Amino acid sequence: MPLAAAIIPVTPFQQNCALVWDEESKRGVVIDPGGDLDRIQAAIAELGLTIETILLTHGHIDHAGGAAALAEALAVPIVGPSREDAFLLDDLPAQGARFGFEGVRAVTPDRWLTEGETVGIGGHDFGVLHCPGHTPGHVVFTNAAAGFAIVGDVLFQGSVGRTDFPYGDGAALIAGIRGKLFPLGDEIAFICGHGPGSTFGAERRGNPFAGDGAQDG
Ligand SMILES: [Zn+2]
């Protein structure tokens, strides 16, 4: 029962909203529905998916701005991120006003996540890792058997998440990438919040901020 994934870039930030599902049962999740819900719902319908859950990696507007409305429309729970991002999820309407997003609602997840828990994606268990630094409550979803991870704004192809926020922590971000993500294995492929995905091995070898050759490494 292999997993499949589709990416729908949403919002002016071109954030990678991801659909991940089991190919046999067509059951799955929406990860980080930041906005453009009409396009997300059209993709769900086109693929014939039954969505069970909305997963959030962190509380930024381009990831979570559409979560409350989509949860209501699909009648599914919102799961994640970690509780440390509550201040961002409470602040979503203000974030929306700042960036010109309309109708953004605050989010109260049905379930907060902590490291070591698992979440189900179409019947497949994904582990939860807490990787703070970009935001305090950022989580990453991993499935070693499928060789697959969803890392949000922690790690990108050739880059890492911003930490120039009042609550940012660059050292924690790099420590999480090196201490929690890379040890999962070079072969793990990931979807990230912006731009093309990559593998942990390619980033360990070549990422200028978190890789083996990074200046502080
Ligand atoms: Zn972010």
Residues whose N, C-alpha, C, O or C-beta is under 5 A from the ligand:
A	BS01	ZN	H60 D153
